Amino acid sequence: MSAFVAPDFRLRILAGPVVVGSGRNSKKLGHRAAAAAAYLAAPPGRDRHTTTLRQVLWPADAKINSVQQIIVYLKKSGLEVVRHGDFYTLDLAPDQVDAEYFIQQTEDVTGLKADPQRLDGLLGLWQTDPTVVHEKYLSSDLWQRLNEARDRVVSLIVDADSDFRDGLRNLAEFRQVCDGRPKAERLKPRKRLLVVDDLHADDIALFLGSEHYEYQRIRTGREFWELVEKGPLRFDGAIVDRCLVEGTSDETGYDVLRYLLGAYPAVPRILISAHLGGPQGELMRELDLFEVFGKLSGGGLTGLSISVKKMVNRPMQR
């Protein structure tokens, strides 16, 4: 898969201050001129009436030639703005405006998921949120298409696993410009949990939820050893049931915990069991456990949720 290369945009709206051109020939526009350029570029090619432009850029009364002066300034800055009677049009291809290019490229989210390099490149276009930068002049309605495109991307990333998200180098910066958007909080990194339990792995995952965690669920000792053979395990905490064969004296969970202690000593582990016997303090020391949790006596899934939160957020000892 080839590396993503963005077009050489003629107008950049997502880069902080609105910029015309690129490289040495680029020019940053002042606040009102930037708002005018953004308004004409959403999308480019759309006719904008002189009166509407005046009302947008000057909430109070403005001089009769104020719009014309702004248009002259935009032209001197390198933009082609065409006048048709009382209308002005930005004569620029949509893919020459970074915001419009983002909208176009995110219409097919399935294709984006199959091309994480392209997705990461699109995230990198966002250096600021234009809805905030231009809120003094431009109504939030102007950004509806851009916001819908951004929300599509957020939903795609939220539904992806951590391996996919970890490959997006620009995700942290993109998350900062999505503050307040639906699901944006769920763009934060999730903790990976290994859940080894023959009966309750799904119940535990369902109760803890997917907002802060994602799961590798294992139901038998055999499944666990098959997982080990596939390569290094990546997780931030483990929840392991003592008995992995219901109705027997099986204690396979101890073997799992001993392996984890030897192979991944820095990763915290919780032992869970419906029937705990013997001195738990000795067991915690032997297996270096974060906690021994009784399914029947530890406060149920609510109690486990509290313990897991403490476990994955504690400073790691390495």
Sequence and secondary structure as in RCSB ss.txt:
>XXXX:A:sequence
MSAFVAPDFRLRILAGPVVVGSGRNSKKLGHRAAAAAAYLAAPPGRDRHTTTLRQVLWPADAKINSVQQIIVYLK
KSGLEVVRHGDFYTLDLAPDQVDAEYFIQQTEDVTGLKADPQRLDGLLGLWQTDPTVVHEKYLSSDLWQRLNEAR
DRVVSLIVDADSDFRDGLRNLAEFRQVCDGRPKAERLKPRKRLLVVDDLHADDIALFLGSEHYEYQRIRTGREFW
ELVEKGPLRFDGAIVDRCLVEGTSDETGYDVLRYLLGAYPAVPRILISAHLGGPQGELMRELDLFEVFGKLSGGG
LTGLSISVKKMVNRPMQR
>XXXX:A:secstr
         SEESSSSS EES GGG EE  HHHHHHHHHHTSSTT  EEHHHHHHHH SS   TTHHHHHHHHHH
HTT  EEEETTEEEE   GGGBHHHHHHHHTS HHHHHT HHHHHHHHTT SS HHHHTTTTS GGGGHHHHHHH
HHHHHHHHHS HHHHHT TTHHHHHHTTTTSTTGGGGS  EEEEEE TTTHHHHHHHH SSSEEEEEE SHHHHH
HHHHTS    SEEEEES SSTTS   HHHHHHHHHHHH TTS EEEEESS  S HHHHHHHHT SEEEETTTS H
HHHHHHHHHHHHHS    
